[in-house]
């Protein structure tokens, strides 16, 4: 598990910041990382660990930049049964759709037969104004 693909779904850039931070930490630990801020399934290594960092937009919706990737996942004939993944969901707990996009993506990947390597991390921006901090703790707890 030395290759990590960081896949972000972001509207305002928060998930991208978290992705960049995690990539820096992983590279310091001799992991090879690639970041996909406009993810395309054809460009992502299925043999790497996928860390999907996604914010919830609107009424529990996916951010626009990741919608084509989700469509590819659900319509592609790619064998995803060996894909290992972890989801970092970013949301605001004052909404009843708190982290809904991340939870939905987690369920989609599980339904496709992907292997959840680490538990879903829910980051509440009302509790953590810097979402990189809980993401770093989660990474160190599960990967290091």
Secondary structure, 3 states (H helix, E strand, C coil): CCEEEEEEECCCCHHHHHHHHHHHHHHHCCCEEEEECCCCHHHCCCCCEEEEEEEEECCCEECHHHHHHHHHHHHCCCCCCCCEEEEEEEECCCCCCCCHHHHHHHHHHHHCCCEECCCCEEEECCCCCCHHHHHHHHHHHHCC
